[in-house]
């Protein structure tokens, strides 16, 4: 039985943070949720909230919102890391993006902080289809996305959370960098077909140019920083062939294969989040 630690989970109500916090609590760790509505609060846009959230913590899971690639992230991670060390935090686990050069600058700040650390680089989340910007198109039955030929090794946030928990409580992962992917890479069209099969509903996939996709986001009134980020992720990350590579780091850490997209789609469909499933004809 590993000793109990005081662990701050930044973004503790988010896609990975929620699952990290739940699993840490199951394992007898003392968890503090770092969020804008938490007590004490943690707000990335309000650095004066950080010190109280870090006080008394042994370890911290760092998730930067909205992404480490955005302008200002490096400065925020630098400041937080300095404050964490001053507060006596001994270890940091940073969620990063696979193949994001801007994110790697933030990684170096954590790695060179003098604290123990683990870097977790994740591929695109499977849950983008059920908890993020692709949820609405799936519900509408019409998904228009650029880069139809890119193959993406979608990773399940449950796998990410389990790896993060292991990194936080097991010193064997200190100093390691893990690149997390699913067990295979698939196109957006294939992903949509998997969701079709799981829900029994008809979902149209249409390939569009990146310029048209960006214009549609702007026309929808989405914030400029959000449009910039999505454009960056398509243009600079998905376009790099190496970012389509599959790794076995999930299996290395957890001792089991990564969750396949088919399993994700079936589990999510069964949850009802995409609406009532349509029985398959026999």
Steps between C-alpha positions, in 0.01 A plus 500: 500500500650830390512787747223755474590838350327836474441544127368805318315404182481811282204474267353248742154520342627470140534212255806340660512678835161370612609141443843559656343641815252213530769233460738670743225513762428130446867434571493688828671818385395842633375699203442871461302598190651799321220684323339841479209392721707297745588602854770618492451606139757457225460714190764513226392856417547611864854421622412637844294182555791265443690531830210395722419205275863383516536543876566172679512293180760228441425442133312669218338390175524790255245543223516839329181638350437514211832355374874536556536620141312827552678833552562565868520134600878499538493800733219347708673162533826673594330700776300205630807277508698758697214542747456124536865452586489786749191344660687172554338295226726203432364366174312623194330301225431711193240417235643601164413453136668244277695680229437856618826700490357782710395249764851357512631839617265474796618145561858621532400749767356220712788263425758759605314616811690283746181316595438138412288486187330288235395633160189350342455583131158401375367457149153630410238391752233253392274701731519799263201330337299485823627775732640768272471680166394193298208413728252738338572383142457138608163581655402693185598204281732709286876523555705728272873490570822569309794266442307188394817300436661557840501191718466579868587260784214622721568438869238440767502746791452207736837365389660841542360531852626156601850579373497835682395332826780245469748781432382696802518218754790290366851647504609253233351742247706799615682668212306306237325636191207294374326542165149362526297381204234247428592161350436610139473813289179574310362780285216730605276320251582164661437644847159627393418159353592338832257732680236427236540129564483546878192724498315359200448855379591650164781755528632674190871578476611768256858601430554878482805720455669637811427852376128425468495331840667799662254734326206295629629527858539876461151529350363307798640771728754279678766688698814599307732306733290185454503536120878554514552187709289269283669638187841443661419143598392412147768697318804437720427174683282269291694586184824354643533131405683412823195610698302224333731235647365251753696447823477231766561727799152439644579129506849564640359688798174314563589149388199479268425616146369850440123537458395463137274761339236233437480426872477873574218546248302202631537605865407860423200399291380276782520794742233683299702818459448486122129438551307177485669239287316354202474119505695338219298309242572128476 
